Amino acid sequence: MSDLPLIQADRAVPPPATTTSTGGRGRRLRLLSRTDRVVITLMVLVPLLLVTALVWLPALATVLLSGTDWDGIGPFGEIDWVGLKNYDDVVNIYPPFVPAVQNNLLWLAALFVVATPFGMFLAVLLDKELRGSRFYQTALYLPVVLSLALIGFVWQLIYSRDEGLLNAVLGTDTDWYGDPNVNIWAVLFAAGWRHVGYIMLLYLAGLKGVDPSLREAAAVDGSSEASTFFRVVFPVMRPINIIVLVVTVIESLRAFDLVWVINKGRNGLELISALVTSNVVGEASRIGFGSALATIMLVVSLVFIALYLTTVMREDRR
């Protein structure tokens, strides 16, 4: 008979200790030192305070000032409240407003219909890892890192009536920036040149994240390359498509630098952003009226930003 102790079959085995998520988080927090907690708190509070001070408070002040006729001079206690009068004046008795809206819509259409598809096309080509693709990516993205004001000066060398490259090549003396019949198209071409590189980079990043097995399965089914892109790859990049839509709308609304450098948004280059600047910081100094124009831009922007945030949060829940 063996001297080893017998193990009772019915002996109760204690269950393994379980840790709730709340307890785990509590223990992790207790492991943080006081310095770590201070650093984490500052990392949250400092950006929050900066965004509140530089974005939300000015936006709220703009909405409030849009109901006044303040000229920016004098104490706040002397501000006269006029309600929605500024909005009524903007729509009914302010001649540059309608051309500005038309130019903003034209800007949006040009970026969305021409520049955005062309940027997507370039991204598809560069995704094939062509020879020299790194060089092409850098060259196409370079205009994005330049300010629109600098781009305006660069294209001024091309569009100049007397010494411009374009007139020298075409043998004409067209005033590309001064003629109201053509200056908006010249500016749109320069803005589209910059926008293409931005869209190319966004879609290139999206294409890199597409599962290769989707394309392989489509190829096995006999799908053509174009059909695979539009029926398989493009729908998968829905979050990127929403980002591109939001970016394009915001770019069309905040288009300011280029036209301001050229002629301060006049003579065929009226834009809402230029009207806001000319009213707020111009000779008229109509803070309330300019704030009403800025509020209109803010509302339109928030619609598309809300669409983007809704899409992102829905994707995170999946």
C-alpha positions as CSV (number, residue, x, y, z in Angstrom):
1,M,0.0,0.0,0.0
2,S,1.3,3.4,-1.1
3,D,2.4,6.0,1.5
4,L,1.3,8.9,-0.8
5,P,-1.8,10.7,0.6
6,L,-5.0,10.1,-1.3
7,I,-6.6,13.1,-2.9
8,Q,-10.3,13.2,-2.2
9,A,-12.3,13.5,-5.4
10,D,-15.1,15.5,-3.8
11,R,-12.7,18.0,-2.2
12,A,-13.9,21.5,-3.0
13,V,-11.5,23.5,-5.1
14,P,-11.6,27.2,-4.4
15,P,-12.7,29.3,-7.5
16,P,-10.0,31.6,-9.0
17,A,-10.1,35.1,-7.8
18,T,-11.9,37.4,-10.3
19,T,-11.3,41.0,-10.7
20,T,-14.0,43.4,-11.8
21,S,-13.2,46.1,-14.3
22,T,-13.9,48.8,-11.7
23,G,-11.6,47.2,-9.2
24,G,-8.9,46.9,-11.9
25,R,-9.2,50.5,-12.8
26,G,-9.1,51.5,-9.1
27,R,-5.9,49.5,-8.5
28,R,-4.3,51.0,-11.6
29,L,-5.1,54.4,-10.4
30,R,-3.7,53.6,-7.0
31,L,-0.5,52.6,-8.7
32,L,-0.1,56.1,-10.2
33,S,2.1,58.4,-8.2
34,R,1.0,61.9,-7.3
35,T,3.3,63.3,-10.1
36,D,1.7,61.0,-12.7
37,R,-1.8,62.2,-11.6
38,V,-0.7,65.9,-11.9
39,V,0.7,65.3,-15.3
40,I,-2.4,63.5,-16.6
41,T,-4.6,66.2,-15.2
42,L,-2.5,68.9,-16.9
43,M,-2.6,67.0,-20.2
44,V,-6.4,67.0,-20.0
45,L,-7.0,70.5,-18.6
46,V,-4.5,72.5,-20.6
47,P,-5.8,71.5,-24.1
48,L,-9.4,71.8,-22.8
49,L,-8.7,75.4,-21.5
50,L,-7.0,76.4,-24.7
51,V,-9.8,75.0,-26.9
52,T,-12.4,76.7,-24.7
53,A,-10.5,80.1,-24.7
54,L,-9.5,80.1,-28.4
55,V,-12.4,78.4,-30.1
56,W,-15.6,78.1,-28.1
57,L,-15.6,81.4,-26.3
58,P,-14.8,83.4,-29.4
59,A,-17.5,81.4,-31.3
60,L,-20.0,82.1,-28.6
61,A,-19.0,85.8,-28.5
62,T,-19.5,86.0,-32.3
63,V,-23.0,84.6,-32.1
64,L,-23.9,87.1,-29.3
65,L,-22.3,90.1,-31.1
66,S,-24.2,89.2,-34.3
67,G,-27.3,90.6,-32.6
68,T,-25.7,94.0,-31.9
69,D,-24.6,97.1,-33.9
70,W,-21.4,97.4,-32.0
71,D,-18.5,99.1,-33.8
72,G,-15.8,97.8,-31.5
73,I,-15.3,101.1,-29.7
74,G,-16.7,101.9,-26.3
75,P,-17.7,99.8,-23.3
76,F,-19.8,96.7,-23.5
77,G,-22.5,98.4,-21.5
78,E,-23.3,100.8,-24.4
79,I,-23.8,98.0,-26.9
80,D,-27.2,98.3,-28.6
81,W,-29.1,95.0,-29.2
82,V,-30.8,94.9,-32.6
83,G,-31.8,91.2,-32.6
84,L,-31.9,89.6,-36.1
85,K,-31.6,92.9,-38.0
86,N,-28.0,92.2,-39.1
87,Y,-29.1,88.9,-40.6
88,D,-32.0,90.7,-42.4
89,D,-29.6,93.3,-43.7
90,V,-27.1,90.7,-44.9
91,V,-29.7,88.9,-47.0
92,N,-31.7,91.9,-48.3
93,I,-29.6,95.0,-48.5
94,Y,-26.0,93.9,-48.7
95,P,-25.0,93.6,-52.4
96,P,-21.8,91.6,-52.0
97,F,-23.5,88.8,-50.1
98,V,-25.2,87.0,-53.1
99,P,-22.0,87.0,-55.2
100,A,-20.1,85.8,-52.2
101,V,-22.5,82.9,-51.7
102,Q,-22.3,82.1,-55.4
103,N,-18.5,82.1,-55.4
104,N,-18.4,79.9,-52.3
105,L,-20.7,77.4,-53.9
106,L,-18.6,77.5,-57.1
107,W,-15.5,77.0,-55.0
108,L,-17.1,74.0,-53.3
109,A,-18.3,72.5,-56.7
110,A,-14.8,73.0,-58.2
111,L,-13.1,71.3,-55.3
112,F,-15.6,68.5,-55.0
113,V,-16.2,67.7,-58.7
114,V,-12.7,68.3,-60.1
115,A,-10.0,68.5,-57.5
116,T,-11.2,65.7,-55.1
117,P,-11.7,63.0,-57.8
118,F,-8.3,63.9,-59.3
119,G,-6.7,63.6,-55.9
120,M,-8.4,60.2,-55.4
121,F,-7.2,59.1,-58.9
122,L,-3.6,60.0,-58.0
123,A,-3.9,58.1,-54.7
124,V,-5.0,55.0,-56.6
125,L,-2.0,55.3,-58.9
126,L,0.5,55.8,-56.1
127,D,-1.0,52.9,-54.2
128,K,0.4,50.6,-56.9
129,E,3.9,51.3,-55.7
130,L,5.1,52.7,-59.0
131,R,8.8,53.6,-59.5
132,G,9.5,56.9,-57.9
133,S,6.2,57.0,-56.0
134,R,7.9,58.5,-53.0
135,F,9.0,61.4,-55.1
136,Y,5.6,61.9,-56.6
137,Q,4.0,61.8,-53.1
138,T,6.3,64.5,-51.9
139,A,5.9,66.7,-55.0
140,L,2.1,66.5,-54.9
141,Y,1.9,67.1,-51.2
142,L,4.3,70.0,-51.1
143,P,1.6,72.7,-51.9
144,V,-0.4,71.5,-48.9
145,V,2.3,72.7,-46.5
146,L,2.4,76.1,-48.1
147,S,0.0,78.8,-47.0
148,L,-2.6,80.0,-49.4
149,A,-1.1,83.4,-49.2
150,L,2.2,82.1,-50.4
151,I,0.5,80.1,-53.1
152,G,-1.2,83.4,-54.2
153,F,2.3,85.0,-54.6
154,V,3.6,82.0,-56.5
155,W,0.7,81.9,-58.9
156,Q,1.0,85.7,-59.3
157,L,4.3,85.1,-61.1
158,I,2.4,82.8,-63.5
159,Y,-0.7,85.0,-63.9
160,S,1.0,88.4,-64.1
161,R,-0.3,90.4,-67.0
162,D,3.0,91.9,-68.1
163,E,5.6,89.3,-67.0
164,G,3.6,86.2,-66.2
165,L,4.5,82.8,-67.5
166,L,1.0,82.0,-68.8
167,N,0.7,85.1,-71.0
168,A,4.2,84.5,-72.3
169,V,3.3,80.9,-73.3
170,L,-0.1,81.8,-74.8
171,G,1.0,85.1,-76.4
172,T,-1.8,87.1,-74.7
173,D,-2.1,90.0,-72.3
174,T,-5.0,88.7,-70.2
175,D,-5.3,90.2,-66.7
176,W,-5.9,86.9,-65.0
177,Y,-6.3,88.4,-61.5
178,G,-7.9,91.8,-62.5
179,D,-10.6,90.7,-65.0
180,P,-13.7,89.7,-63.1
181,N,-14.8,87.4,-65.8
182,V,-11.7,85.1,-65.5
183,N,-10.1,85.8,-62.1
184,I,-12.4,83.4,-60.1
185,W,-11.4,80.6,-62.5
186,A,-7.7,81.4,-62.1
187,V,-8.0,81.4,-58.4
188,L,-9.9,78.1,-58.4
189,F,-7.2,76.5,-60.4
190,A,-4.5,77.6,-57.9
191,A,-6.7,76.5,-54.9
192,G,-7.4,73.1,-56.6
193,W,-3.7,72.6,-57.2
194,R,-3.2,72.7,-53.4
195,H,-6.4,70.7,-52.6
196,V,-5.4,67.8,-54.8
197,G,-2.3,67.0,-52.7
198,Y,-4.4,67.0,-49.5
199,I,-7.0,64.7,-50.9
200,M,-4.4,62.4,-52.4
201,L,-2.7,61.9,-49.0
202,L,-6.1,61.2,-47.3
203,Y,-7.1,58.6,-49.8
204,L,-3.6,57.1,-50.0
205,A,-3.8,56.5,-46.2
206,G,-7.2,54.9,-46.6
207,L,-6.1,52.6,-49.4
208,K,-3.2,51.3,-47.3
209,G,-5.8,50.3,-44.6
210,V,-8.0,48.2,-46.9
211,D,-7.8,44.5,-46.4
212,P,-5.9,42.9,-49.4
213,S,-8.1,39.8,-49.2
214,L,-11.1,41.9,-50.4
215,R,-9.3,42.7,-53.7
216,E,-8.1,39.1,-54.0
217,A,-11.7,37.8,-53.5
218,A,-13.0,40.2,-56.1
219,A,-10.3,39.2,-58.6
220,V,-11.2,35.6,-58.1
221,D,-14.8,36.4,-59.0
222,G,-13.6,38.0,-62.2
223,S,-14.2,41.6,-61.2
224,S,-12.3,44.2,-63.2
225,E,-9.9,46.6,-61.4
226,A,-12.3,49.5,-61.8
227,S,-15.3,47.5,-60.7
228,T,-13.3,46.3,-57.7
229,F,-12.4,49.8,-56.6
230,F,-15.9,51.3,-56.9
231,R,-17.9,48.3,-55.6
232,V,-15.5,46.9,-53.0
233,V,-12.7,49.3,-52.0
234,F,-14.5,52.6,-52.2
235,P,-17.5,51.6,-49.9
236,V,-15.0,50.2,-47.4
237,M,-13.4,53.6,-47.1
238,R,-16.6,55.3,-45.9
239,P,-14.9,57.0,-43.0
240,I,-12.3,58.5,-45.3
241,N,-15.1,59.6,-47.7
242,I,-16.8,61.5,-44.9
243,I,-13.6,63.1,-43.8
244,V,-12.9,64.2,-47.4
245,L,-16.4,65.6,-47.7
246,V,-16.1,67.6,-44.5
247,V,-12.6,68.9,-45.4
248,T,-13.8,70.0,-48.9
249,V,-16.8,71.9,-47.4
250,I,-14.6,73.6,-44.8
251,E,-11.9,74.5,-47.4
252,S,-14.6,76.1,-49.6
253,L,-15.9,78.1,-46.6
254,R,-12.6,79.3,-45.2
255,A,-11.1,80.2,-48.6
256,F,-9.7,83.6,-47.7
257,D,-5.9,83.9,-47.9
258,L,-5.7,83.6,-51.7
259,V,-8.4,86.2,-52.6
260,W,-7.3,88.5,-49.8
261,V,-3.8,88.6,-51.2
262,I,-5.0,89.3,-54.7
263,N,-7.6,92.1,-54.2
264,K,-9.1,91.8,-50.7
265,G,-12.1,89.8,-52.0
266,R,-13.4,92.4,-54.5
267,N,-14.0,92.7,-58.2
268,G,-15.4,89.2,-58.8
269,L,-13.6,87.5,-56.0
270,E,-16.2,88.1,-53.2
271,L,-16.2,85.3,-50.6
272,I,-18.0,85.2,-47.2
273,S,-14.8,84.9,-45.3
274,A,-13.4,88.0,-47.1
275,L,-16.7,89.9,-46.3
276,V,-16.3,89.0,-42.6
277,T,-12.8,90.3,-42.5
278,S,-13.6,93.5,-44.4
279,N,-16.5,94.3,-42.0
280,V,-14.8,93.4,-38.7
281,V,-11.3,94.8,-39.3
282,G,-11.9,97.0,-42.3
283,E,-12.5,100.7,-42.3
284,A,-16.2,100.3,-41.6
285,S,-15.5,98.3,-38.3
286,R,-19.0,96.9,-38.2
287,I,-18.4,94.2,-35.6
288,G,-22.1,93.1,-35.3
289,F,-22.6,92.9,-39.0
290,G,-19.4,91.0,-39.6
291,S,-20.3,88.6,-36.7
292,A,-23.6,87.9,-38.4
293,L,-21.7,86.8,-41.5
294,A,-19.3,84.7,-39.4
295,T,-22.2,83.1,-37.6
296,I,-23.7,82.0,-41.0
297,M,-20.4,80.4,-41.8
298,L,-20.2,78.8,-38.4
299,V,-23.7,77.2,-38.7
300,V,-22.9,75.7,-42.2
301,S,-19.6,74.3,-40.9
302,L,-21.2,72.8,-37.8
303,V,-23.7,70.8,-39.9
304,F,-20.9,68.9,-41.7
305,I,-18.8,68.6,-38.6
306,A,-21.7,67.0,-36.8
307,L,-22.1,64.6,-39.7
308,Y,-18.4,63.7,-39.4
309,L,-18.6,63.2,-35.6
310,T,-21.7,61.1,-35.9
311,T,-20.1,58.8,-38.5
312,V,-16.9,58.4,-36.4
313,M,-18.8,57.6,-33.2
314,R,-21.0,55.1,-35.1
315,E,-17.8,53.4,-36.5
316,D,-16.3,53.2,-33.0
317,R,-19.4,51.4,-31.6
318,R,-19.0,48.6,-34.1
